[in-house]
């Protein structure tokens, strides 16, 4: 139980940073920014602690953090999420795959716990929005069209995949994980250097001027998760 004990101790620290309105600051050093990523990941963490302990307080916190993020950072046009907002209410409308991916995961886990279909519906809508925003058209070696993960922050896509796989576990729809699988298969043959390091473009078209360790770790995680 040592790891659970450490996790609960960490949650006590996180809980101390949750505001009265149910939101969480980005960090102890930044009291002006409220990020979707910190609040969504807090929701996931609380939900998983509830699954491990049965402590209702963890689930209540998880629901609250989820609700705050949905009410304040959701783009209703495509059901993806903005990155953050200032305490003044000014929203940073940048979008990155891991932010929405964490809300997919939070919704899937909360659905697993509560059985409330609204959480599953939210996760499905956000997954559909992510598929349109963070995948691009590609053609495989047999001339068949598919959607490949777009070039850029591969580590972010790996976090999004955590949400997509939890959603797949919840509803059995393989649409999104299949396109991730195809992306990874294509990358294996087209996006590796001669030394086996992966580019940030899974299609292999863009030649990088450097190779990032975080990209290699993200690719390893995605292959393992598949």
Secondary structure, DSSP 8 states (H G I E B T S, - for coil): -HHHHHHHHHHHHHHTTB-TTS-B-SBTTBSSEEEHHHHHHHHHHHHHHHHHH--HHHHHHHHHHHHHHHHHHB-TTTS-B-SEEETTS-EE----HHHHHHHHHHHHHHHHHH--HHHHHHHHHHHHHHHHHHEEEEE-TTS-EEEEE-SS-HHHHHHHHHHHHHHHHHH---HHHHHHHHHHHHHHHHSB-TTS-B-S-TTS-S--SS--HHHHHHHHHHHHH-
